[in-house]
Amino acid sequence: MVPSIARAVRAFGLLCLLGAAWLPARPRARAIAQGGLTESLELAHRAFDVPEGAPTLVAHAAADLPETGPLELVLFLHGWSGCVNVLVRSGPTACIAGGPLEQGWGLGEAHDRAGRRSSVLLAPQLAYRTRDGHPGRLARQGYADAMIREALERLAGPLHGRGLDDVSRITVVAHSAAFESALAVLRRGGLGERVRRVVLFDALYDAPSAFAAWALEDPSRSLVSLHTGVGRTLDRNQRLVAALRARLSSSELAVDPPDLAAAVRTHRVVVARTRAGHGQVPARHFPDVLAE
């Protein structure tokens, strides 16, 4: 090769290498372990501040999550005195690094039993170990959107670079006092039409008309409300049914169906009593309410 041409080729190669150094790094794809992915994250966008060593969100995905295609999200909002490490994980689990062990609720495994391979479970920490149902920063306009975007960016490796723009649908699941946080997400979360289903796990302590209005606004939306048959949630679910019976046919509204999962697949709104205790409702019924 002519010396002048050789020098030009070497110079061009050097420029390419220098240019590549300035490009933003792509997240390194990595396989999800056989038992699935469960990661405790500390996010800048957090619903509440937490003690040092506690995560602000725990994420879970099944081991067979596809590497391509759209994602689905399940946003789980816990009630009073919640700790997302213990709620999502199975077996002996500490709420906070180095803390005492408690028995995990296993909601990650319950989520996987629904068989929705493209679904990712996100459980933000709300008021930490406190009898408080306030939504915290989720009450701010667009905050849920920002929190979820940041969480998915942190999970870019196992999700193969997919983010919120690759999510086709979101299911918002509220347990107990988290109905307030669910309403905040629906009204001000900035998630728009991605939210296709709302699930209330013995959580309808108030605002039945607000949840009914959300479901009625768009026939493609789905609302599932389970209650334990006693107290305030029984009363509010009865009010919900009364409000909806005037607007929905029996093919759209199911009340106490014999097969919960089948009813969720075929009805716009499902209201049902569960035999599970208040604290056992999420783990017992996650597979039913994610049916499609």
C-alpha positions in Angstrom: 0.0 0.0 0.0 1.3 3.5 -0.9 2.6 5.1 2.4 0.4 8.1 2.1 -2.7 5.9 1.7 -1.7 3.7 4.6 -1.3 6.8 6.8 -4.8 8.0 5.8 -6.3 4.6 6.6 -4.7 4.5 10.0 -5.9 8.0 10.7 -9.4 7.2 9.7 -9.4 4.1 12.0 -8.2 6.2 14.9 -11.0 8.8 14.3 -13.6 6.0 14.3 -12.3 4.6 17.6 -12.4 8.1 19.2 -15.9 8.7 17.9 -17.1 5.4 19.3 -15.7 6.4 22.7 -18.1 9.3 22.9 -21.2 7.3 22.0 -23.6 6.5 24.9 -23.1 3.0 26.1 -25.8 0.5 25.2 -27.1 -1.6 28.2 -25.6 -5.0 28.2 -28.3 -7.6 27.7 -28.1 -10.4 30.2 -30.2 -13.5 30.7 -32.7 -13.8 33.5 -31.8 -16.6 36.0 -33.7 -19.8 36.1 -35.7 -18.6 39.1 -36.7 -15.4 37.5 -35.5 -11.8 38.0 -36.1 -10.0 41.4 -34.2 -6.8 41.9 -34.4 -4.2 44.7 -33.8 -0.8 43.3 -33.1 2.6 44.8 -34.6 5.2 42.5 -34.4 9.0 42.3 -38.1 9.0 41.6 -39.5 7.4 44.7 -43.1 7.6 46.1 -41.7 8.0 49.6 -38.4 8.4 51.2 -37.2 5.2 52.9 -34.7 4.2 55.6 -31.1 3.6 54.5 -30.8 0.1 53.1 -34.4 -0.3 52.0 -35.4 -0.3 48.3 -37.7 2.3 46.8 -39.0 -0.3 44.3 -38.8 -4.1 43.8 -39.1 -5.5 40.3 -39.8 -9.0 39.2 -40.0 -10.9 35.9 -40.3 -14.6 35.1 -37.4 -16.6 33.8 -39.0 -17.0 30.4 -39.5 -13.3 29.7 -39.2 -13.0 25.9 -36.1 -11.0 24.7 -38.2 -9.1 22.1 -41.7 -7.7 21.6 -43.9 -5.5 23.8 -43.9 -5.7 27.5 -46.8 -5.6 30.0 -46.5 -4.1 33.4 -48.2 -4.9 36.7 -47.9 -2.0 39.1 -48.6 -3.3 42.7 -49.5 -0.7 45.3 -49.4 -2.0 48.9 -51.4 -1.0 51.9 -50.6 0.0 55.4 -47.3 -1.1 57.0 -46.0 -2.5 53.8 -42.4 -3.5 52.9 -41.9 -4.3 49.2 -39.0 -6.7 49.7 -41.1 -9.0 51.9 -44.2 -8.5 49.7 -42.5 -9.6 46.4 -39.9 -12.1 47.5 -40.5 -15.6 48.8 -39.0 -17.3 51.8 -37.2 -15.6 54.7 -36.6 -12.0 53.6 -35.4 -8.8 55.3 -37.2 -5.6 54.6 -33.9 -3.7 55.0 -30.3 -4.8 54.5 -29.2 -6.5 57.6 -32.6 -6.4 59.2 -34.5 -9.3 60.8 -36.0 -12.0 58.5 -39.7 -12.3 57.8 -41.6 -14.7 55.7 -42.1 -13.3 52.2 -45.5 -13.0 50.7 -44.3 -14.4 47.3 -46.1 -12.0 45.0 -43.4 -12.5 42.4 -44.2 -16.2 42.2 -47.9 -15.5 42.3 -47.5 -13.0 39.4 -45.6 -15.7 37.4 -48.4 -18.3 37.9 -50.6 -16.2 35.7 -48.5 -17.3 32.8 -48.2 -13.9 31.2 -44.6 -14.3 30.0 -44.2 -10.7 28.8 -45.3 -9.2 32.1 -43.0 -7.3 34.6 -44.1 -6.7 38.2 -43.2 -3.4 39.7 -43.8 -2.8 43.4 -42.9 0.7 44.6 -42.4 1.3 48.3 -45.2 3.5 49.7 -45.2 4.7 53.3 -42.6 2.4 54.9 -44.0 0.3 57.8 -46.6 2.9 58.6 -50.4 2.9 58.9 -50.6 5.5 56.1 -52.5 5.2 52.8 -51.4 8.5 51.3 -50.0 8.2 47.8 -47.0 10.4 48.6 -45.2 11.7 45.5 -47.5 9.6 43.3 -50.0 12.4 43.8 -47.8 14.7 41.6 -48.6 15.1 38.0 -46.6 12.6 35.8 -44.7 11.1 38.7 -45.8 7.5 38.1 -44.6 7.8 34.5 -41.2 9.2 35.6 -40.8 6.5 38.3 -41.6 3.7 35.9 -39.4 5.0 33.2 -36.5 5.2 35.6 -37.1 1.7 36.9 -37.2 0.2 33.4 -34.0 2.1 32.5 -32.3 0.4 35.5 -33.6 -2.9 34.2 -32.4 -2.3 30.7 -30.0 -5.3 30.7 -32.5 -8.1 31.5 -35.2 -6.3 29.5 -32.9 -6.0 26.5 -33.2 -2.3 26.3 -37.0 -2.0 26.4 -38.6 0.8 28.3 -42.0 2.4 28.9 -42.4 3.2 25.2 -42.4 -0.6 24.6 -45.2 -1.3 27.1 -48.5 -2.2 25.6 -50.6 -2.3 28.7 -50.4 -1.6 32.4 -52.5 -3.3 35.2 -52.7 -1.3 38.4 -53.2 -3.5 41.4 -54.1 -2.0 44.8 -54.2 -3.8 48.1 -56.0 -2.5 51.2 -55.4 1.3 51.8 -53.6 1.6 48.4 -56.9 2.6 46.7 -55.8 6.2 47.3 -52.5 5.6 45.5 -54.4 3.8 42.6 -56.7 6.9 42.2 -53.6 9.2 42.2 -52.0 7.1 39.4 -55.2 7.1 37.3 -55.8 10.8 37.7 -52.3 12.2 37.6 -49.8 9.5 36.9 -49.3 10.4 33.2 -49.7 6.8 32.0 -52.7 7.6 29.8 -54.3 4.8 27.9 -51.6 2.3 28.8 -53.6 1.5 31.9 -56.1 -1.1 30.8 -57.1 -2.8 34.0 -57.5 -1.8 37.7 -57.6 -4.5 40.4 -58.7 -3.8 43.9 -57.7 -6.4 46.4 -60.0 -5.8 49.3 -59.2 -2.1 48.7 -62.4 -0.4 48.0 -62.6 1.5 51.2 -64.0 4.6 49.5 -64.6 6.3 46.1 -66.7 3.6 44.3 -68.1 6.2 42.0 -64.6 7.3 40.9 -63.6 3.7 40.0 -66.9 3.1 38.3 -66.4 6.3 36.2 -63.0 5.2 35.2 -64.2 1.8 34.0 -67.2 3.3 32.2 -65.3 5.9 30.3 -63.8 3.4 27.9 -65.3 0.0 27.0 -61.8 -1.5 26.6 -61.0 -0.9 30.3 -61.4 -3.6 32.9 -62.1 -3.3 36.6 -61.8 -6.1 39.1 -62.8 -5.6 42.8 -62.5 -8.4 45.4 -63.7 -8.1 49.0 -63.8 -10.3 52.0 -67.5 -9.9 52.6 -67.3 -7.8 55.8 -67.1 -4.1 56.8 -66.5 -1.1 54.7 -65.2 -2.8 51.6 -68.4 -4.9 51.4 -70.5 -1.8 51.7 -68.5 0.1 49.0 -68.5 -2.9 46.7 -72.3 -3.1 47.0 -72.5 0.6 46.1 -70.2 0.0 43.1 -72.4 -2.8 41.8 -75.6 -0.7 42.3 -74.0 2.1 40.3 -72.9 -0.2 37.5 -76.0 -2.3 37.1 -77.8 0.7 35.6 -75.1 1.1 32.9 -73.8 -2.4 32.2 -75.5 -5.6 31.0 -75.0 -9.0 32.6 -72.5 -9.9 29.9 -70.4 -6.9 31.0 -70.8 -7.0 34.8 -70.1 -10.2 36.7 -71.0 -10.4 40.5 -69.6 -13.3 42.5 -68.9 -15.5 39.4 -68.2 -19.2 40.1 -65.0 -19.0 38.0 -63.2 -15.7 38.7 -60.4 -16.0 36.1 -63.0 -16.9 33.4 -65.1 -13.9 34.4 -62.1 -11.6 34.2 -61.4 -12.7 30.7 -65.0 -12.0 29.5 -66.4 -9.1 31.5 -65.6 -5.4 31.7 -66.2 -5.3 35.5 -66.0 -8.2 38.0 -67.0 -7.8 41.7 -66.5 -10.8 43.9 -66.3 -12.0 47.4 -63.2 -14.0 48.3 -62.7 -16.6 51.0 -59.1 -15.5 51.4 -58.2 -13.4 54.5 -57.5 -9.7 53.9 -53.7 -10.3 53.9 -53.9 -13.4 51.7 -55.9 -11.9 48.9 -53.0 -10.8 46.7 -51.1 -14.0 46.7 -54.2 -16.1 46.3 -55.7 -14.2 43.4 -52.9 -12.7 41.4 -53.2 -15.5 38.7 -57.0 -14.9 38.5 -56.9 -11.2 38.0 -54.2 -11.2 35.3 -56.2 -13.6 33.2 -56.6 -12.6 29.5 
